[in-house]
Amino acid sequence: MEKKPKVRKKLPKEAPLATRRRSVPKKASKRTRSTSSKF
């Protein structure tokens, strides 16, 4: 029951998380991806 409300809160944060997951394997380009994704 507690996991259901937490999942809903992560739904809007899934967009930024998707970009973070892509940069996870590329820790070096994590900073460049975060700046390019913001623009």
N, C-alpha and C positions, 0 to 999 in steps of 0.2 A: 504493500500500500504506500509506503514511503518512497519507493522507487518510481512510482507513477508521476507524482508531482515534480520530482527531480528531473525526470526525462523531459517534461514540458518546459522546464526552465532552460534546459540545454538545447531545445529546438531552435530558438532564436540565435543561440550562440553556435549553432552548427555551421553557419556560413564562415565565421572567422576560424573555427576549428578545422574546417576543410582545408583552408590555406595553411594552417599550422601543420596538419598531417602531411601535406605535400613537402613541407620544408623539414620535416622530421628526419628523413634520410639524408637531407643536405643541410647539416647544421651550419656549415660555412656560409651557404647562400641563404640562410634563414633571415638574416638582417636585410639582404638585398630584396628578397621576395616580399618581406613585410612592408617595405617602403614602396615597392612597385605596385603591390596590391592596393595600397592606400590611395595611390594616384589613379 
